[in-house]
Amino acid sequence: MANYSTVARVRTEAGFDGNANVTDAYIQAYLDQATNIVNGKVFFRYAPSTFTANFSGSQAEATLQRCEELLAAGYLLAKEYGAENVGEKSGKEKIKMAMDLLCMIADGDMLLLDSNGAIYAQQASNPSVDGPVLNMPAYDQDAPTVAGAEPSDRKFSVDDTF
């Protein structure tokens, strides 16, 4: 799995430059976790193959790199300091900033641009997706509720009160 950022950049974002007690391998684990989250959010809106052309030096690369750095540093800070960490270095604040950006991308409120300034093509939206419930079938009064059951086998309906 390729990361958008580097261990050195996450180390700097977290304020751990020169801290030998926090190893690169330890930071890499948080960077990989952040990459998975970034990809999960972004690939809801954009196909993974979208970022093969004109990605290097693009607004999309910079945005995804920043999200990944914020997430990795945020998780690292939250683990290292927990509730003690307040203010500008707060892990929770960094995570929130990254997730806000990623949600804007996933919702289509922020577009990703290639290195030529062109908008990357978005995946076709699924008209049956409405909020967190995906592909909910329409209710049909005559449809059986259980495979092989007859409509008369129903024990209750949505209109029942208890």
Rosetta constraint file for C-alpha pairs under 8 A:
AtomPair CA 1 CA 32 HARMONIC 7.86 0.50
AtomPair CA 2 CA 35 HARMONIC 7.97 0.50
AtomPair CA 3 CA 31 HARMONIC 7.28 0.50
AtomPair CA 3 CA 32 HARMONIC 6.92 0.50
AtomPair CA 3 CA 35 HARMONIC 5.95 0.50
AtomPair CA 4 CA 35 HARMONIC 7.26 0.50
AtomPair CA 4 CA 61 HARMONIC 7.08 0.50
AtomPair CA 4 CA 64 HARMONIC 6.54 0.50
AtomPair CA 4 CA 65 HARMONIC 4.82 0.50
AtomPair CA 4 CA 68 HARMONIC 6.86 0.50
AtomPair CA 5 CA 9 HARMONIC 6.73 0.50
AtomPair CA 5 CA 10 HARMONIC 7.56 0.50
AtomPair CA 5 CA 31 HARMONIC 7.86 0.50
AtomPair CA 5 CA 65 HARMONIC 5.15 0.50
AtomPair CA 5 CA 66 HARMONIC 7.75 0.50
AtomPair CA 5 CA 68 HARMONIC 6.69 0.50
AtomPair CA 5 CA 69 HARMONIC 6.51 0.50
AtomPair CA 6 CA 10 HARMONIC 6.42 0.50
AtomPair CA 6 CA 31 HARMONIC 7.73 0.50
AtomPair CA 7 CA 11 HARMONIC 6.01 0.50
AtomPair CA 7 CA 24 HARMONIC 6.36 0.50
AtomPair CA 7 CA 27 HARMONIC 6.18 0.50
AtomPair CA 7 CA 28 HARMONIC 6.02 0.50
AtomPair CA 7 CA 31 HARMONIC 7.10 0.50
AtomPair CA 8 CA 12 HARMONIC 6.25 0.50
AtomPair CA 9 CA 13 HARMONIC 6.13 0.50
AtomPair CA 9 CA 69 HARMONIC 6.93 0.50
AtomPair CA 10 CA 14 HARMONIC 6.07 0.50
AtomPair CA 10 CA 27 HARMONIC 7.43 0.50
AtomPair CA 10 CA 31 HARMONIC 7.57 0.50
AtomPair CA 10 CA 69 HARMONIC 5.21 0.50
AtomPair CA 10 CA 70 HARMONIC 7.63 0.50
AtomPair CA 10 CA 72 HARMONIC 6.46 0.50
AtomPair CA 10 CA 73 HARMONIC 5.51 0.50
AtomPair CA 11 CA 15 HARMONIC 6.16 0.50
AtomPair CA 11 CA 16 HARMONIC 5.07 0.50
AtomPair CA 11 CA 17 HARMONIC 5.83 0.50
AtomPair CA 11 CA 27 HARMONIC 7.30 0.50
AtomPair CA 11 CA 73 HARMONIC 7.11 0.50
AtomPair CA 12 CA 16 HARMONIC 5.90 0.50
AtomPair CA 12 CA 17 HARMONIC 5.48 0.50
AtomPair CA 13 CA 69 HARMONIC 6.88 0.50
AtomPair CA 13 CA 70 HARMONIC 7.22 0.50
AtomPair CA 13 CA 73 HARMONIC 6.03 0.50
AtomPair CA 14 CA 73 HARMONIC 4.81 0.50
AtomPair CA 14 CA 74 HARMONIC 7.19 0.50
AtomPair CA 14 CA 76 HARMONIC 7.29 0.50
AtomPair CA 14 CA 77 HARMONIC 6.47 0.50
AtomPair CA 14 CA 89 HARMONIC 6.98 0.50
AtomPair CA 15 CA 89 HARMONIC 7.79 0.50
AtomPair CA 16 CA 22 HARMONIC 7.46 0.50
AtomPair CA 22 CA 26 HARMONIC 6.55 0.50
AtomPair CA 22 CA 27 HARMONIC 7.27 0.50
AtomPair CA 23 CA 27 HARMONIC 6.48 0.50
AtomPair CA 24 CA 28 HARMONIC 5.98 0.50
AtomPair CA 25 CA 29 HARMONIC 6.47 0.50
AtomPair CA 26 CA 30 HARMONIC 7.08 0.50
AtomPair CA 27 CA 31 HARMONIC 6.22 0.50
AtomPair CA 27 CA 72 HARMONIC 7.62 0.50
AtomPair CA 27 CA 76 HARMONIC 7.23 0.50
AtomPair CA 28 CA 32 HARMONIC 6.07 0.50
AtomPair CA 29 CA 33 HARMONIC 6.30 0.50
AtomPair CA 30 CA 34 HARMONIC 6.12 0.50
AtomPair CA 30 CA 72 HARMONIC 4.94 0.50
AtomPair CA 30 CA 73 HARMONIC 7.65 0.50
AtomPair CA 30 CA 75 HARMONIC 6.76 0.50
AtomPair CA 30 CA 76 HARMONIC 6.60 0.50
AtomPair CA 31 CA 35 HARMONIC 6.18 0.50
AtomPair CA 31 CA 68 HARMONIC 6.97 0.50
AtomPair CA 31 CA 69 HARMONIC 7.40 0.50
AtomPair CA 31 CA 71 HARMONIC 7.89 0.50
AtomPair CA 31 CA 72 HARMONIC 4.98 0.50
AtomPair CA 32 CA 36 HARMONIC 6.36 0.50
AtomPair CA 33 CA 37 HARMONIC 6.48 0.50
AtomPair CA 33 CA 72 HARMONIC 7.22 0.50
AtomPair CA 34 CA 38 HARMONIC 6.12 0.50
AtomPair CA 34 CA 68 HARMONIC 5.28 0.50
AtomPair CA 34 CA 69 HARMONIC 7.69 0.50
AtomPair CA 34 CA 71 HARMONIC 5.49 0.50
AtomPair CA 34 CA 72 HARMONIC 5.31 0.50
AtomPair CA 35 CA 39 HARMONIC 6.03 0.50
AtomPair CA 35 CA 68 HARMONIC 6.00 0.50
AtomPair CA 36 CA 40 HARMONIC 6.02 0.50
AtomPair CA 37 CA 41 HARMONIC 6.28 0.50
AtomPair CA 38 CA 42 HARMONIC 6.00 0.50
AtomPair CA 38 CA 64 HARMONIC 7.05 0.50
AtomPair CA 38 CA 67 HARMONIC 7.06 0.50
AtomPair CA 38 CA 68 HARMONIC 6.49 0.50
AtomPair CA 38 CA 102 HARMONIC 6.93 0.50
AtomPair CA 39 CA 43 HARMONIC 5.52 0.50
AtomPair CA 40 CA 44 HARMONIC 6.51 0.50
AtomPair CA 41 CA 45 HARMONIC 7.56 0.50
AtomPair CA 41 CA 102 HARMONIC 6.11 0.50
AtomPair CA 41 CA 103 HARMONIC 7.04 0.50
AtomPair CA 41 CA 105 HARMONIC 7.71 0.50
AtomPair CA 41 CA 106 HARMONIC 5.78 0.50
AtomPair CA 42 CA 46 HARMONIC 6.00 0.50
AtomPair CA 42 CA 102 HARMONIC 6.78 0.50
AtomPair CA 42 CA 105 HARMONIC 6.43 0.50
AtomPair CA 42 CA 106 HARMONIC 5.66 0.50
AtomPair CA 43 CA 47 HARMONIC 5.45 0.50
AtomPair CA 43 CA 48 HARMONIC 6.03 0.50
AtomPair CA 43 CA 106 HARMONIC 7.85 0.50
AtomPair CA 44 CA 106 HARMONIC 6.06 0.50
AtomPair CA 45 CA 105 HARMONIC 7.30 0.50
AtomPair CA 45 CA 106 HARMONIC 5.27 0.50
AtomPair CA 45 CA 107 HARMONIC 7.49 0.50
AtomPair CA 45 CA 108 HARMONIC 7.25 0.50
AtomPair CA 45 CA 122 HARMONIC 5.80 0.50
AtomPair CA 45 CA 123 HARMONIC 5.70 0.50
AtomPair CA 45 CA 125 HARMONIC 7.97 0.50
AtomPair CA 46 CA 50 HARMONIC 6.53 0.50
AtomPair CA 46 CA 120 HARMONIC 7.89 0.50
AtomPair CA 46 CA 121 HARMONIC 7.00 0.50
AtomPair CA 46 CA 122 HARMONIC 4.84 0.50
AtomPair CA 46 CA 123 HARMONIC 5.29 0.50
AtomPair CA 47 CA 122 HARMONIC 7.15 0.50
AtomPair CA 47 CA 123 HARMONIC 6.15 0.50
AtomPair CA 50 CA 120 HARMONIC 6.83 0.50
AtomPair CA 50 CA 121 HARMONIC 6.99 0.50
AtomPair CA 51 CA 55 HARMONIC 5.63 0.50
AtomPair CA 51 CA 120 HARMONIC 7.82 0.50
AtomPair CA 53 CA 114 HARMONIC 7.75 0.50
AtomPair CA 54 CA 58 HARMONIC 6.93 0.50
AtomPair CA 54 CA 114 HARMONIC 5.38 0.50
AtomPair CA 54 CA 115 HARMONIC 5.16 0.50
AtomPair CA 54 CA 116 HARMONIC 7.08 0.50
AtomPair CA 55 CA 60 HARMONIC 6.92 0.50
AtomPair CA 55 CA 61 HARMONIC 6.08 0.50
AtomPair CA 55 CA 114 HARMONIC 5.58 0.50
AtomPair CA 55 CA 115 HARMONIC 6.04 0.50
AtomPair CA 56 CA 61 HARMONIC 6.45 0.50
AtomPair CA 56 CA 115 HARMONIC 6.77 0.50
AtomPair CA 57 CA 61 HARMONIC 6.46 0.50
AtomPair CA 57 CA 62 HARMONIC 7.26 0.50
AtomPair CA 57 CA 115 HARMONIC 5.69 0.50
AtomPair CA 58 CA 62 HARMONIC 6.41 0.50
AtomPair CA 58 CA 113 HARMONIC 6.44 0.50
AtomPair CA 58 CA 114 HARMONIC 4.85 0.50
AtomPair CA 58 CA 115 HARMONIC 3.93 0.50
AtomPair CA 58 CA 116 HARMONIC 7.50 0.50
AtomPair CA 58 CA 117 HARMONIC 7.63 0.50
AtomPair CA 59 CA 63 HARMONIC 6.01 0.50
AtomPair CA 59 CA 112 HARMONIC 6.56 0.50
AtomPair CA 59 CA 113 HARMONIC 5.41 0.50
AtomPair CA 59 CA 114 HARMONIC 6.30 0.50
AtomPair CA 59 CA 115 HARMONIC 6.75 0.50
AtomPair CA 59 CA 117 HARMONIC 7.82 0.50
AtomPair CA 60 CA 64 HARMONIC 6.06 0.50
AtomPair CA 60 CA 112 HARMONIC 4.83 0.50
AtomPair CA 60 CA 113 HARMONIC 5.38 0.50
AtomPair CA 60 CA 114 HARMONIC 6.24 0.50
AtomPair CA 61 CA 65 HARMONIC 5.90 0.50
AtomPair CA 62 CA 66 HARMONIC 6.09 0.50
AtomPair CA 63 CA 67 HARMONIC 6.23 0.50
AtomPair CA 64 CA 68 HARMONIC 6.08 0.50
AtomPair CA 65 CA 69 HARMONIC 6.14 0.50
AtomPair CA 66 CA 70 HARMONIC 6.11 0.50
AtomPair CA 66 CA 98 HARMONIC 7.70 0.50
AtomPair CA 67 CA 71 HARMONIC 6.12 0.50
AtomPair CA 67 CA 97 HARMONIC 7.96 0.50
AtomPair CA 67 CA 98 HARMONIC 4.73 0.50
AtomPair CA 67 CA 99 HARMONIC 7.60 0.50
AtomPair CA 67 CA 101 HARMONIC 7.15 0.50
AtomPair CA 67 CA 102 HARMONIC 7.26 0.50
AtomPair CA 68 CA 72 HARMONIC 6.02 0.50
AtomPair CA 68 CA 98 HARMONIC 7.44 0.50
AtomPair CA 69 CA 73 HARMONIC 5.88 0.50
AtomPair CA 70 CA 74 HARMONIC 5.73 0.50
AtomPair CA 70 CA 94 HARMONIC 5.15 0.50
AtomPair CA 70 CA 95 HARMONIC 6.09 0.50
AtomPair CA 70 CA 97 HARMONIC 7.36 0.50
AtomPair CA 70 CA 98 HARMONIC 5.75 0.50
AtomPair CA 71 CA 75 HARMONIC 6.07 0.50
AtomPair CA 71 CA 94 HARMONIC 6.38 0.50
AtomPair CA 71 CA 95 HARMONIC 4.95 0.50
AtomPair CA 71 CA 98 HARMONIC 6.01 0.50
AtomPair CA 71 CA 99 HARMONIC 7.92 0.50
AtomPair CA 72 CA 76 HARMONIC 6.09 0.50
AtomPair CA 73 CA 77 HARMONIC 5.98 0.50
AtomPair CA 73 CA 91 HARMONIC 6.85 0.50
AtomPair CA 73 CA 94 HARMONIC 7.31 0.50
AtomPair CA 74 CA 78 HARMONIC 6.00 0.50
AtomPair CA 74 CA 90 HARMONIC 7.04 0.50
AtomPair CA 74 CA 91 HARMONIC 3.68 0.50
AtomPair CA 74 CA 92 HARMONIC 6.07 0.50
AtomPair CA 74 CA 93 HARMONIC 7.34 0.50
AtomPair CA 74 CA 94 HARMONIC 5.01 0.50
AtomPair CA 74 CA 95 HARMONIC 5.19 0.50
AtomPair CA 75 CA 79 HARMONIC 6.10 0.50
AtomPair CA 75 CA 91 HARMONIC 6.01 0.50
AtomPair CA 75 CA 92 HARMONIC 7.74 0.50
AtomPair CA 75 CA 95 HARMONIC 7.14 0.50
AtomPair CA 76 CA 80 HARMONIC 6.10 0.50
AtomPair CA 76 CA 91 HARMONIC 7.21 0.50
AtomPair CA 77 CA 81 HARMONIC 5.70 0.50
AtomPair CA 77 CA 82 HARMONIC 7.12 0.50
AtomPair CA 77 CA 85 HARMONIC 7.38 0.50
AtomPair CA 77 CA 89 HARMONIC 7.58 0.50
AtomPair CA 77 CA 90 HARMONIC 6.93 0.50
AtomPair CA 77 CA 91 HARMONIC 4.87 0.50
AtomPair CA 78 CA 82 HARMONIC 4.61 0.50
AtomPair CA 78 CA 83 HARMONIC 7.56 0.50
AtomPair CA 78 CA 85 HARMONIC 7.36 0.50
AtomPair CA 78 CA 90 HARMONIC 7.37 0.50
AtomPair CA 78 CA 91 HARMONIC 4.78 0.50
AtomPair CA 78 CA 92 HARMONIC 6.73 0.50
AtomPair CA 81 CA 85 HARMONIC 5.27 0.50
AtomPair CA 85 CA 89 HARMONIC 6.79 0.50
AtomPair CA 85 CA 90 HARMONIC 5.33 0.50
AtomPair CA 85 CA 91 HARMONIC 7.22 0.50
AtomPair CA 86 CA 90 HARMONIC 4.90 0.50
AtomPair CA 88 CA 93 HARMONIC 7.78 0.50
AtomPair CA 89 CA 93 HARMONIC 7.74 0.50
AtomPair CA 89 CA 94 HARMONIC 7.65 0.50
AtomPair CA 90 CA 94 HARMONIC 6.49 0.50
AtomPair CA 91 CA 95 HARMONIC 6.19 0.50
AtomPair CA 92 CA 96 HARMONIC 6.06 0.50
AtomPair CA 93 CA 97 HARMONIC 6.17 0.50
AtomPair CA 94 CA 98 HARMONIC 6.27 0.50
AtomPair CA 95 CA 99 HARMONIC 6.07 0.50
AtomPair CA 96 CA 100 HARMONIC 5.98 0.50
AtomPair CA 97 CA 101 HARMONIC 6.42 0.50
AtomPair CA 98 CA 102 HARMONIC 6.18 0.50
AtomPair CA 99 CA 103 HARMONIC 5.93 0.50
AtomPair CA 100 CA 104 HARMONIC 6.24 0.50
AtomPair CA 101 CA 105 HARMONIC 6.38 0.50
AtomPair CA 101 CA 110 HARMONIC 7.89 0.50
AtomPair CA 102 CA 106 HARMONIC 6.11 0.50
AtomPair CA 103 CA 107 HARMONIC 5.86 0.50
AtomPair CA 104 CA 108 HARMONIC 6.07 0.50
AtomPair CA 104 CA 109 HARMONIC 4.85 0.50
AtomPair CA 104 CA 110 HARMONIC 5.30 0.50
AtomPair CA 105 CA 109 HARMONIC 5.94 0.50
AtomPair CA 105 CA 110 HARMONIC 4.79 0.50
AtomPair CA 105 CA 111 HARMONIC 6.31 0.50
AtomPair CA 105 CA 112 HARMONIC 7.62 0.50
AtomPair CA 111 CA 119 HARMONIC 6.65 0.50
AtomPair CA 111 CA 120 HARMONIC 7.66 0.50
AtomPair CA 112 CA 119 HARMONIC 5.87 0.50
AtomPair CA 112 CA 120 HARMONIC 5.92 0.50
AtomPair CA 113 CA 117 HARMONIC 5.28 0.50
AtomPair CA 113 CA 118 HARMONIC 5.27 0.50
AtomPair CA 113 CA 119 HARMONIC 4.45 0.50
AtomPair CA 113 CA 120 HARMONIC 5.65 0.50
AtomPair CA 114 CA 118 HARMONIC 5.44 0.50
AtomPair CA 114 CA 119 HARMONIC 6.36 0.50
AtomPair CA 114 CA 120 HARMONIC 6.35 0.50
AtomPair CA 128 CA 134 HARMONIC 6.87 0.50
AtomPair CA 128 CA 135 HARMONIC 5.28 0.50
AtomPair CA 128 CA 136 HARMONIC 7.18 0.50
AtomPair CA 129 CA 133 HARMONIC 6.76 0.50
AtomPair CA 129 CA 134 HARMONIC 4.94 0.50
AtomPair CA 129 CA 135 HARMONIC 5.80 0.50
AtomPair CA 129 CA 136 HARMONIC 7.94 0.50
AtomPair CA 130 CA 134 HARMONIC 6.69 0.50
AtomPair CA 139 CA 143 HARMONIC 7.87 0.50
AtomPair CA 142 CA 151 HARMONIC 6.32 0.50
AtomPair CA 143 CA 151 HARMONIC 6.51 0.50
AtomPair CA 144 CA 148 HARMONIC 7.28 0.50
AtomPair CA 144 CA 149 HARMONIC 5.60 0.50
AtomPair CA 144 CA 150 HARMONIC 5.41 0.50
AtomPair CA 144 CA 151 HARMONIC 4.87 0.50
AtomPair CA 145 CA 149 HARMONIC 6.80 0.50
AtomPair CA 145 CA 150 HARMONIC 7.95 0.50
AtomPair CA 145 CA 151 HARMONIC 7.12 0.50
AtomPair CA 145 CA 154 HARMONIC 7.23 0.50
AtomPair CA 149 CA 153 HARMONIC 6.27 0.50
AtomPair CA 150 CA 154 HARMONIC 7.71 0.50
AtomPair CA 156 CA 160 HARMONIC 6.43 0.50
